[in-house]
Amino acid sequence: MAAQIEPEGVTVTALLAALRRRRWVLILCAALFPIAAFIAAKQLTPRYTAVTTVMFEPTEYAARELQSILRDENTTDAVLASQIEVIRSLSLARRIVRQFSLTDRPEFAWWLEDAKREATPWYRLRDGLAQRITTISPDLAALVAPEPPAAVPPEETAEISAAEAVRDRLLVQVVRNSRVLQIQFTSEDRRLATDIANQAADLYIADQLEAKFNAVRRANDWLDSRVAQLRQELQQTESRIATLRASSGLTRGVNAGLATEQVSRINTDLIEARNLMATADARLAAARGGGGADLTALGASNLISQRAALDAARAELERLSATLGSNHPDVRAARSKVNDAQRAVGSETGRVVQALDAEARAARARVRSLEDALRQQEAKVNQSQTSEIQVAALERDAEASRSLLRAVLERSQQTVSQTAIEKADARVLSPATVPGSPSFPKVTLFVAAAVILGVLFGLLVIWFLEQADSTMRSGDEVRASLGLPCLALVPMLRRGLLGRHRVEDYVVRKPLSPFSESMRTLRAALWLGAEPPRVVVITAARPGEGKTTTSVALARSAAMNGERVLLIDCDVRQPSLGRIFRAEGAAGVTDLLLGQAVLERIIRRDHLSSLDYIPAGAAEIHSLGLFMSEAMAGLLDRVRRDYDLIVLDAPPALAMADARVVARLADATLLCVKWRDTPRSVVRNSLGLLEEAHARVVGAALTQVDAKVHGRSGYADAEVYHPRYGGYFRE
């Protein structure tokens, strides 16, 4: 069997060619789908969608105590998603249901819609049929009877069910890269859709304000209770401080406790007393050990005058002694005066020392007294130290309570003022307006989508048809499937083109027609081979492939070209040449092979051309044996010498063994394949049988090709049917 040639991969050209061949399938699908979509869209109940736009703008609270209650967060995707769920909450939907009485609308109350089934013809038909057959078979009547309408649910259940329906039709979405929320509501009533969309936005904003007011109110109540508690705690602490001071005798001075201030004063007095004592001791020591000069330095005014008198007396004495002598009465008087002055100085000096000694003793006594007082006061301070620590701790607690009380009072005033200026975290940017056109169904969108779907479905159908089509549609497919060259495309001759002519006569009647040209192409292909054959067998896989018409047309075309041509009818079971050439019942090839006729008597001449032909002759059941006989081989050897081309019209190769035997005796075999009719598997099987018989299959010919259809197919060999070649043909 000839090697098959793998077809090229799917290319754009091949796809376009397939679309061109089956364009009516695509056009039909692309037209039917949108028509059906348009009709279906018109049957649907229209729905209208109203849109309200809301801006989410969270405000900040200054009060830090409220941050745990109403803390403002950054506007993230999570925050916006939370706002969406708040708007779509069941509580808000139930308020909408109550406000618009949606439980009385069949659109939201499924039980009202279900109650309408009783008025439908199908319900009445089943109910009447069930009543009729109840007396015959109650069980069968129960199967036929329709299910009764559902009972009206309780009020709360009905409200929740309607609220769920509202939530299903309420769509909230965030505008990309913004804090804008779009609230959409869809309903069969355009006015209702507008009212509910606006009401949902109003309820959302009102709930925000109410939540904030409640939170501020709770915060004020808490702050008031906290103020009262702090005041009570402060009063209790101050009472404990007073009680402890009174019981411990702790009196507070200007800068510190009274006992502490007394210790400080005693220390100051003690230091001063010790300084005075040291000064007195120093003066006393100086007085006792010093001379007159020292006493004078101590500030003894009398002593100073007396010393001055003594010095004057001594100076007088020395002066007198120097002039008068030691025994002079004036000298003696002066000496006596000096002695008196010395006694006066000594007496005054003793008095001064005694005074300084008394002063020193007094200073020491004061120091001892202050030291005793200091020790007593320090002991007293040590005794009250524990009480002082407790009082200090209580005073710190009291100060902390005062600070906290002032802060809470300040925050309370802020929250009171916050209530007056409170605003919601959202505001309506644009309220919903009554929609002018329904949002569902979108007829234009439906039709456009149906067109796309129809085109896709048409492409799928085309692909399926292309995959399911196993016939031969072009010479390329012949070469790819069979590994044989396609020698010719034989066009189909329609009745309007034939007119009064027969198909077999058309090559003679219209020698310049495309049909005649295909026969010349076939003859040229046979002649242009490496070894031009003289004996050519024309067969097919199945009957009705056009092999006989091709055989007659090829033989007549070659004869008209001046060749000596002989056409032999080897299809003994269903002979055709006798009918075509009006020689029914004439002796033919079977008579020759049986020895009942001679060659010269059975050869006949075509009345339209110079073609010679031999009819099949008498029908013979054992025709296979005749074709296998030496007589058949001798017949072919004999006619080879007299004719340039011998054409054998053989029976179908798939079912008849005669074709394989005849094909083995011939120089070449031509396989006729009906265009877009014969499956590839059948042709391959026939080709395999011929090759097993060692027949030389030189090629195939596509027969009965629709020139117009093939010309639009996009195949490469369809070019021959292009109008540009019309000047070469004459029909």
C-alpha positions in Angstrom: 0.0 0.0 0.0 1.3 3.5 -0.8 2.7 5.4 2.1 0.3 8.0 3.5 1.4 11.6 3.5 0.7 13.3 6.8 -1.4 16.4 6.3 0.1 19.7 7.3 -0.9 21.2 10.6 -3.9 23.5 11.0 -3.1 26.8 9.4 -5.0 30.1 9.2 -5.6 29.4 5.5 -7.1 26.0 6.3 -9.4 27.5 9.0 -10.6 30.2 6.7 -11.2 27.7 4.0 -13.3 25.6 6.4 -15.3 28.6 7.4 -15.8 29.5 3.8 -17.0 26.0 2.9 -19.5 25.9 5.8 -20.3 29.6 6.1 -24.0 29.0 6.0 -23.8 26.9 9.2 -22.0 29.8 10.9 -24.5 32.4 9.5 -27.5 30.3 10.6 -26.2 29.9 14.1 -25.2 33.6 14.3 -28.7 34.6 13.2 -30.8 32.1 15.2 -29.1 32.6 18.6 -29.7 36.4 18.8 -33.3 36.0 17.5 -34.0 33.4 20.2 -32.2 35.7 22.8 -34.3 38.7 21.7 -37.6 36.7 22.0 -36.6 35.3 25.4 -35.5 38.7 26.7 -38.9 40.2 25.7 -40.6 37.4 27.7 -38.7 38.2 30.9 -40.1 40.5 33.5 -38.0 43.7 33.5 -36.1 44.8 36.6 -34.9 48.2 37.5 -31.8 49.1 39.5 -31.5 52.4 41.4 -28.1 53.6 42.7 -27.3 55.8 45.7 -23.8 57.0 46.2 -22.5 57.5 49.8 -19.1 58.9 50.9 -17.6 57.2 54.0 -15.7 59.9 56.0 -14.9 58.7 59.6 -14.5 61.5 62.2 -12.1 61.6 65.1 -12.9 61.9 68.8 -10.7 64.1 71.0 -11.7 62.4 74.2 -9.2 59.7 75.0 -11.6 57.9 77.3 -13.9 57.3 74.3 -11.2 55.7 72.1 -11.9 52.3 73.4 -15.6 52.8 72.5 -15.6 54.8 69.3 -11.9 54.7 68.2 -11.4 55.8 64.7 -9.3 53.6 62.5 -7.6 54.0 59.1 -10.0 53.5 56.2 -8.7 50.1 55.0 -10.4 47.5 52.8 -11.5 45.7 56.0 -13.2 48.9 57.3 -15.1 49.4 54.0 -16.0 45.7 53.9 -17.4 46.1 57.4 -19.5 49.1 56.3 -20.9 47.0 53.4 -22.0 44.3 55.8 -23.6 46.9 58.0 -25.7 48.3 55.1 -26.7 44.7 54.1 -27.5 43.7 57.7 -30.7 41.8 58.4 -31.8 44.4 60.9 -31.7 47.2 58.3 -33.4 44.9 55.8 -36.2 44.2 58.2 -36.8 47.9 58.8 -37.1 48.4 55.1 -39.6 45.5 54.9 -41.7 47.1 57.6 -41.5 50.6 56.2 -42.6 49.6 52.6 -44.8 46.6 53.6 -42.9 44.3 51.4 -44.6 41.2 52.8 -47.6 42.2 50.7 -45.7 42.2 47.5 -45.3 38.9 45.5 -41.9 40.0 44.4 -40.6 39.6 48.0 -43.2 37.2 49.4 -42.8 33.8 47.8 -46.0 32.5 49.3 -48.0 35.1 47.4 -46.3 34.1 44.2 -46.9 30.4 45.0 -50.6 31.1 45.6 -50.9 32.2 41.9 -50.4 28.6 40.8 -54.0 27.8 41.5 -55.0 30.0 38.6 -52.7 28.4 36.0 -54.2 26.0 33.4 -51.7 23.2 34.3 -52.8 23.3 38.0 -56.5 23.2 37.1 -55.9 20.4 34.7 -54.0 18.2 37.2 -56.5 19.0 39.9 -59.5 18.2 37.7 -57.8 15.0 36.6 -57.0 14.0 40.1 -60.7 14.5 41.2 -61.9 12.3 38.3 -59.7 9.4 39.1 -60.0 9.6 42.9 -62.9 7.1 42.8 -60.8 4.7 40.6 -57.5 4.8 42.4 -56.7 7.2 45.3 -53.0 6.4 45.1 -52.9 7.4 41.4 -54.9 10.5 42.1 -52.4 11.5 44.8 -49.6 11.2 42.3 -51.5 13.2 39.7 -52.8 15.9 42.0 -50.7 19.1 42.1 -49.0 20.2 45.3 -51.3 22.8 47.1 -50.0 26.3 47.5 -47.9 26.9 50.6 -49.6 28.4 53.7 -48.8 31.9 54.7 -45.9 31.8 57.3 -46.1 33.6 60.7 -45.6 37.3 60.7 -42.0 37.2 62.0 -41.0 34.4 59.6 -42.6 36.3 56.7 -40.7 39.4 57.6 -37.4 37.6 57.8 -38.0 35.9 54.5 -38.8 39.2 52.8 -35.8 40.7 54.5 -33.6 38.0 53.0 -35.1 38.7 49.6 -34.2 42.4 50.1 -30.7 41.5 51.0 -30.4 39.4 47.8 -31.4 42.4 45.7 -29.3 44.9 47.7 -25.8 45.3 46.3 -23.2 47.4 48.0 -19.8 47.9 46.4 -16.8 50.2 46.8 -15.7 52.4 44.0 -12.1 51.4 43.2 -9.4 53.4 45.0 -11.9 55.5 46.9 -14.1 55.6 50.0 -17.3 55.9 48.0 -19.9 53.3 48.5 -22.5 52.5 45.8 -25.8 51.2 47.2 -27.8 49.5 44.4 -31.3 48.0 44.7 -33.1 46.0 42.0 -36.9 45.6 41.8 -39.6 45.1 39.3 -41.0 48.5 40.4 -38.7 51.4 39.4 -40.1 53.7 41.9 -39.8 51.1 44.7 -36.2 50.5 43.7 -35.4 54.2 44.0 -37.1 54.6 47.4 -35.4 51.5 48.9 -32.0 52.6 47.7 -32.3 56.0 49.2 -33.9 54.6 52.4 -31.0 52.2 52.9 -28.6 55.1 52.7 -30.7 57.1 55.1 -31.0 54.3 57.6 -27.3 53.6 57.4 -26.4 57.2 58.3 -29.1 57.4 60.9 -27.8 54.2 62.6 -24.3 55.8 62.7 -25.6 58.9 64.4 -27.7 56.9 66.9 -24.7 54.6 67.6 -22.5 57.6 68.3 -25.1 59.4 70.5 -25.6 56.2 72.5 -21.9 55.8 72.9 -21.5 59.4 74.0 -24.4 59.1 76.4 -22.9 56.0 77.9 -19.6 57.7 78.2 -21.2 60.7 79.9 -22.9 58.4 82.4 -19.7 56.6 83.1 -17.8 59.9 83.5 -20.4 61.3 85.9 -20.3 58.1 88.0 -16.6 58.3 88.0 -16.5 61.9 89.1 -18.8 61.0 92.0 -16.6 58.1 93.0 -13.4 60.1 92.8 -14.9 62.9 94.9 -16.0 60.4 97.5 -12.6 58.8 97.5 -10.9 62.2 97.9 -13.1 63.2 100.8 -12.3 59.9 102.6 -8.6 60.4 102.0 -8.6 63.9 103.4 -10.6 62.8 106.4 -8.1 60.1 107.2 -5.2 62.6 106.9 -6.9 65.1 109.3 -7.7 62.3 111.8 -4.1 60.9 111.7 -2.6 64.4 112.1 -4.9 65.1 115.1 -4.1 61.8 116.7 -0.4 62.0 116.1 -0.1 65.7 117.0 1.3 66.5 113.6 1.0 70.2 113.1 2.4 71.5 109.9 4.5 74.6 109.8 5.2 77.0 107.0 7.7 74.8 105.1 7.5 71.5 107.0 6.1 69.8 110.1 6.0 71.8 113.3 8.3 69.4 115.1 10.7 69.5 112.2 10.7 73.2 112.2 11.4 73.3 116.0 14.4 71.0 115.6 15.6 73.3 112.8 15.3 76.4 115.0 16.9 74.6 118.0 19.8 73.6 115.8 20.2 77.2 114.6 20.1 78.5 118.2 22.5 75.8 119.4 25.0 76.7 116.7 24.7 80.4 117.6 25.1 79.6 121.4 28.1 77.5 120.8 29.7 80.3 118.8 29.0 82.7 121.7 30.4 80.3 124.2 33.5 79.9 122.2 33.9 83.6 122.0 33.4 84.1 125.7 35.9 81.3 126.5 38.4 82.9 124.2 37.9 86.4 125.8 38.1 84.9 129.3 41.3 83.1 128.5 42.7 86.2 127.0 41.7 88.2 130.0 43.3 85.8 132.4 46.5 85.4 130.5 46.9 88.7 128.8 48.1 92.1 129.8 46.5 95.4 129.9 46.6 95.6 126.1 44.5 92.5 125.9 42.0 93.7 128.4 41.8 97.0 126.5 41.1 95.0 123.3 38.3 93.3 125.2 36.6 96.6 125.4 37.0 97.5 129.2 36.5 101.2 129.0 37.3 102.0 132.7 40.4 99.9 132.6 41.6 101.8 129.6 41.3 105.1 131.4 42.9 103.7 134.5 45.7 102.3 132.4 46.1 105.7 130.8 46.3 107.3 134.3 48.8 104.7 135.4 51.0 105.4 132.3 50.8 109.1 133.0 51.7 108.6 136.7 54.7 106.5 135.7 55.8 109.0 133.2 55.6 111.7 135.8 57.5 109.6 138.3 60.3 109.0 135.9 60.5 112.6 135.0 60.6 113.7 138.6 63.0 111.0 139.6 65.3 112.1 136.8 65.3 115.7 137.9 64.6 115.6 141.7 66.0 112.3 143.0 64.4 109.3 144.5 63.8 110.9 147.9 62.2 114.0 146.8 58.8 114.5 148.3 57.4 115.1 144.9 59.1 111.9 143.8 57.6 110.0 146.7 54.2 111.5 146.0 54.5 110.5 142.4 55.6 107.0 143.4 52.5 106.8 145.7 50.3 108.0 142.9 51.8 105.3 140.6 51.0 102.7 143.3 47.5 103.9 143.6 47.0 103.7 139.9 48.4 100.2 139.8 46.0 99.1 142.5 43.1 100.6 140.6 44.2 98.9 137.4 44.5 95.5 139.2 41.1 95.9 140.8 39.5 96.8 137.5 41.3 93.9 135.8 39.9 91.4 138.3 36.4 92.9 137.8 36.7 92.4 134.1 37.9 88.8 134.4 35.0 88.0 136.7 32.6 89.5 134.2 34.1 87.5 131.3 34.0 84.3 133.5 30.3 84.9 134.2 29.6 85.5 130.6 31.4 82.2 129.6 29.5 80.3 132.2 26.2 81.7 130.9 27.1 80.7 127.4 28.0 77.2 128.4 24.7 76.9 130.3 22.8 78.0 127.2 24.5 75.5 125.1 23.7 72.7 127.5 20.1 73.9 127.6 19.8 73.9 123.8 21.4 70.5 123.5 18.9 69.1 126.0 16.0 70.7 124.1 17.4 69.4 120.8 17.6 65.9 122.2 14.1 66.0 123.5 12.7 67.4 120.2 14.6 64.8 118.1 13.1 62.1 120.3 9.7 63.6 119.7 10.3 63.7 115.9 11.5 60.1 115.9 8.4 59.1 117.8 6.1 60.8 115.2 8.0 59.6 112.1 5.7 56.6 111.4 2.7 58.8 111.5 4.4 61.3 109.3 5.1 58.6 106.6 1.4 57.5 106.7 0.3 61.1 106.3 2.6 61.7 103.4 1.3 58.5 101.6 -2.2 59.7 102.2 -1.4 63.1 100.9 0.1 61.6 97.7 -3.1 59.5 97.2 -5.2 62.6 97.8 -3.1 64.6 95.2 -3.5 61.8 92.7 -7.2 61.7 93.2 -7.4 65.4 92.8 -5.5 65.2 89.5 -7.7 62.4 88.2 -10.8 64.2 89.3 -9.7 67.3 87.4 -9.0 65.2 84.2 -12.3 63.4 84.4 -14.2 66.6 84.9 -12.4 68.1 81.8 -13.2 65.0 79.7 -16.8 65.1 80.9 -17.1 68.7 79.7 -15.6 67.7 76.3 -18.1 64.8 75.8 -21.0 67.1 76.7 -19.9 69.6 74.0 -19.2 66.7 71.6 -22.8 65.7 71.7 -23.9 69.1 70.3 -21.6 68.9 67.2 -21.7 65.1 66.5 -22.1 64.0 62.9 -22.2 60.7 61.0 -19.2 59.0 59.4 -21.0 59.0 56.0 -22.9 61.3 53.8 -25.0 61.0 50.7 -23.1 62.2 47.6 -26.0 61.6 45.1 -29.4 60.1 45.9 -30.9 57.5 43.6 -33.1 58.7 40.8 -35.9 56.8 39.0 -34.2 54.6 36.4 -35.3 55.2 32.9 -34.5 51.8 31.4 -34.4 48.3 33.0 -31.2 46.8 34.2 -32.4 43.3 33.4 -32.8 42.1 30.8 -30.3 44.1 28.8 -31.7 43.3 25.4 -28.8 44.7 23.5 -26.3 42.9 25.7 -28.3 39.7 25.5 -28.4 39.9 21.7 -24.7 40.7 21.5 -23.9 37.9 23.8 -26.1 35.6 21.8 -24.4 36.6 18.6 -21.0 35.7 20.2 -22.4 32.5 21.5 -24.0 31.7 18.1 -20.7 32.3 16.4 -18.9 30.1 18.9 -21.5 27.4 18.6 -21.3 27.7 14.8 -17.6 27.3 14.9 -18.0 24.3 17.2 -20.5 22.8 14.7 -18.2 23.5 11.8 -15.3 21.9 13.7 -17.5 18.9 14.5 -18.7 18.6 10.8 -15.1 18.9 9.6 -14.0 16.2 12.0 -16.9 14.0 11.2 -16.5 14.5 7.4 -14.3 11.6 6.4 -14.7 12.1 2.6 -12.3 13.3 0.1 -12.8 17.0 -0.6 -9.6 18.0 -2.5 -6.6 16.8 -4.2 -4.5 17.6 -1.1 -6.7 15.3 1.0 -6.3 12.6 -1.6 -2.6 12.8 -1.5 -2.6 13.1 2.3 -4.9 10.2 2.9 -4.0 7.8 0.1 -0.5 8.7 -0.8 -1.6 9.0 -4.4 -1.6 12.0 -6.8 -4.9 13.4 -7.7 -4.8 13.3 -11.5 -8.0 15.3 -12.2 -11.0 16.9 -10.7 -14.0 15.9 -12.8 -16.8 18.4 -12.4 -20.3 17.4 -11.9 -22.7 18.2 -14.8 -26.0 19.5 -13.5 -29.2 18.9 -15.4 -29.5 22.6 -16.4 -26.0 22.5 -17.9 -26.6 19.3 -19.8 -29.8 20.3 -21.4 -30.7 17.5 -23.9 -27.2 16.0 -23.8 -26.2 12.9 -21.9 -23.3 13.0 -19.5 -21.3 10.5 -21.5 -21.8 12.6 -24.7 -20.9 16.0 -23.1 -17.1 15.6 -23.8 -18.0 15.4 -27.5 -20.8 18.0 -27.5 -18.8 20.5 -25.4 -15.1 19.9 -26.2 -14.1 23.3 -24.6 -16.0 22.8 -21.4 -14.3 22.4 -18.0 -15.5 18.8 -18.0 -13.7 18.1 -21.3 -10.7 19.9 -20.0 -10.6 17.6 -16.9 -10.5 14.6 -19.2 -7.6 16.1 -21.1 -5.9 16.8 -17.8 -6.4 13.2 -16.8 -5.0 11.9 -20.1 -2.0 14.2 -19.9 -1.3 13.0 -16.3 -1.3 9.4 -17.5 0.9 10.2 -20.5 3.4 12.3 -18.6 4.3 9.5 -16.2 7.7 7.8 -16.3 6.3 4.9 -18.3 3.1 6.0 -20.2 0.7 3.2 -19.8 -1.3 1.7 -22.8 -3.7 -0.4 -20.8 -5.5 1.6 -18.1 -8.0 0.2 -15.7 -10.5 2.6 -14.2 -12.2 1.4 -11.1 -13.7 2.7 -7.9 -14.4 1.6 -4.3 -18.2 1.6 -4.6 -20.8 1.8 -7.3 -22.0 5.2 -8.3 -18.5 6.8 -8.2 -18.7 7.8 -11.8 -16.0 5.4 -13.1 -18.0 4.4 -16.2 -18.7 8.0 -17.1 -15.0 8.8 -16.6 -14.0 5.8 -18.7 -16.2 6.8 -21.6 -15.3 10.5 -21.4 -11.5 9.8 -21.1 -11.7 7.4 -24.1 -13.7 9.7 -26.2 -11.4 12.7 -25.3 -8.3 10.7 -26.2 -9.9 9.6 -29.5 -10.8 13.2 -30.3 -7.1 14.1 -29.8 -6.2 11.7 -32.6 -5.2 8.6 -30.6 -6.3 5.1 -31.4 -8.4 4.2 -28.3 -10.2 1.0 -27.3 -12.7 1.0 -24.5 -13.5 -2.4 -23.0 -16.4 -3.0 -20.6 -15.1 -5.4 -17.9 -18.0 -4.8 -15.5 -19.8 -8.0 -16.5 -22.2 -8.0 -13.6 -23.6 -4.5 -14.4 -22.5 -3.6 -17.9 -23.0 0.0 -19.0 -21.3 0.5 -22.4 -24.1 -1.4 -24.3 -26.6 1.1 -22.9 -24.4 4.1 -23.5 -23.5 3.2 -27.1 -27.0 1.7 -27.8 -25.6 -1.8 -28.3 -27.5 -3.8 -25.8 -27.4 -7.6 -26.4 -24.4 -7.3 -28.7 -21.5 -9.8 -28.3 -18.7 -8.7 -26.1 -15.6 -9.5 -24.1 -17.2 -12.5 -22.3 -18.2 -14.0 -25.7 -14.6 -13.6 -26.9 -13.1 -15.1 -23.7 -15.4 -18.1 -24.0 -14.4 -18.6 -27.6 -17.8 -17.8 -28.9 -16.8 -14.8 -30.9 -13.8 -13.3 -32.7 -12.2 -10.0 -31.9 -13.0 -8.3 -35.2 -16.7 -9.1 -34.7 -17.0 -7.6 -31.2 -15.1 -4.4 -31.7 -17.6 -1.5 -32.4 -17.1 2.1 -33.4 -18.5 5.1 -31.5 -20.9 7.1 -33.7 -19.7 10.4 -32.1 -16.0 9.9 -32.2 -13.3 7.6 -33.6 -13.4 5.5 -30.4 -13.6 1.7 -30.6 -15.3 -0.1 -27.8 -16.1 -3.7 -26.7 -19.3 -4.2 -24.7 -19.4 -6.7 -21.8 -21.4 -9.3 -23.8 -23.4 -12.0 -22.2 -23.6 -12.0 -18.4 -21.5 -14.7 -17.0 -21.4 -15.7 -13.3 -17.9 -17.1 -13.6 -16.5 -13.9 -15.0 -13.5 -14.1 -12.6 -12.3 -17.2 -14.2 -12.5 -15.7 -17.6 -10.4 -12.6 -16.6 -7.9 -15.0 -15.0 -7.6 -17.1 -18.2 -4.9 -16.9 -20.8 -7.5 -15.6 -23.2 -7.7 -12.4 -21.3 -4.0 -11.9 -21.3 -3.9 -12.8 -25.0 -6.6 -10.2 -25.7 -4.7 -7.4 -24.1 -1.4 -8.4 -25.8 -3.2 -8.4 -29.1 -4.9 -5.0 -28.7 -1.7 -3.4 -27.4 -0.3 -3.6 -31.0 -3.2 -1.9 -32.6 -4.2 0.9 -30.1 -2.4 3.7 -28.4 -4.7 3.6 -25.3 -6.9 0.8 -24.0 -9.3 1.7 -21.2 -10.8 -1.0 -19.1 -14.0 -0.1 -17.2 -13.7 -2.4 -14.2 -16.3 -3.2 -11.5 -15.9 -1.7 -7.9 -12.7 -3.0 -6.4 -14.0 -3.3 -2.8 -16.7 -5.8 -3.5 -15.7 -7.5 -6.8 -12.6 -9.6 -7.2 -12.8 -9.0 -11.0 -11.4 -5.5 -10.7 -8.3 -6.8 -8.9 -7.6 -9.4 -11.5 -8.1 -7.0 -14.4 -6.0 -4.3 -12.6 -3.1 -6.8 -12.3 -3.1 -7.4 -16.0 -3.1 -3.6 -16.9 -0.3 -1.2 -17.1 -1.9 1.3 -14.7 -4.9 1.6 -12.5 -6.9 4.8 -11.9 -9.1 4.9 -8.8 -12.2 7.1 -9.1 -13.4 8.7 -5.8 -16.6 10.5 -5.6 -16.1 14.0 -4.2 -17.4 14.6 -0.7 -19.2 11.2 -0.7 -16.9 8.2 -0.4 -15.3 7.7 3.1 -11.6 7.6 3.4 -11.6 4.2 5.1 -13.5 2.7 2.2 -11.1 4.1 -0.3 -8.1 3.0 1.7 -9.5 -0.5 1.9 -10.0 -0.6 -1.8 -6.5 0.7 -2.5 -5.1 -1.9 -0.2 -6.9 -4.7 -2.1 -5.6 -3.4 -5.4 -2.0 -3.2 -4.1 -2.2 -6.7 -2.6 -3.1 -7.8 -6.2 0.1 -6.1 -7.4 -1.8 -3.6 -9.4 0.0 -0.4 -10.4 -2.3 2.3 -9.0 -0.9 5.5 -10.6 -3.4 7.9 -9.0 -6.9 8.9 -8.3 -9.5 11.2 -9.8 -12.2 13.1 -7.8 -15.4 12.8 -9.6 -18.7 14.7 -9.5 -17.1 17.8 -8.1 -19.5 20.7 -7.6 -17.5 23.4 -9.3 -19.3 26.3 -7.5 -19.0 24.8 -4.0 -15.4 23.7 -4.6 -14.5 27.0 -6.0 -15.5 28.7 -2.7 -13.9 26.0 -0.5 -10.5 27.6 -0.3 -8.5 24.5 -1.3 -5.5 25.1 -3.5 -6.9 23.0 -6.5 -10.1 25.1 -6.4 -8.2 27.8 -8.3 -9.2 26.1 -11.6 -12.8 27.0 -11.0 -12.0 30.7 -10.5 -13.9 33.1 -12.8 -10.6 34.4 -14.1 -10.2 31.2 -16.1 -13.7 31.6 -17.7 -12.2 32.8 -21.0 -10.6 29.4 -21.6 -13.8 27.4 -21.4 -17.0 27.3 -23.4 -20.1 25.6 -22.0 
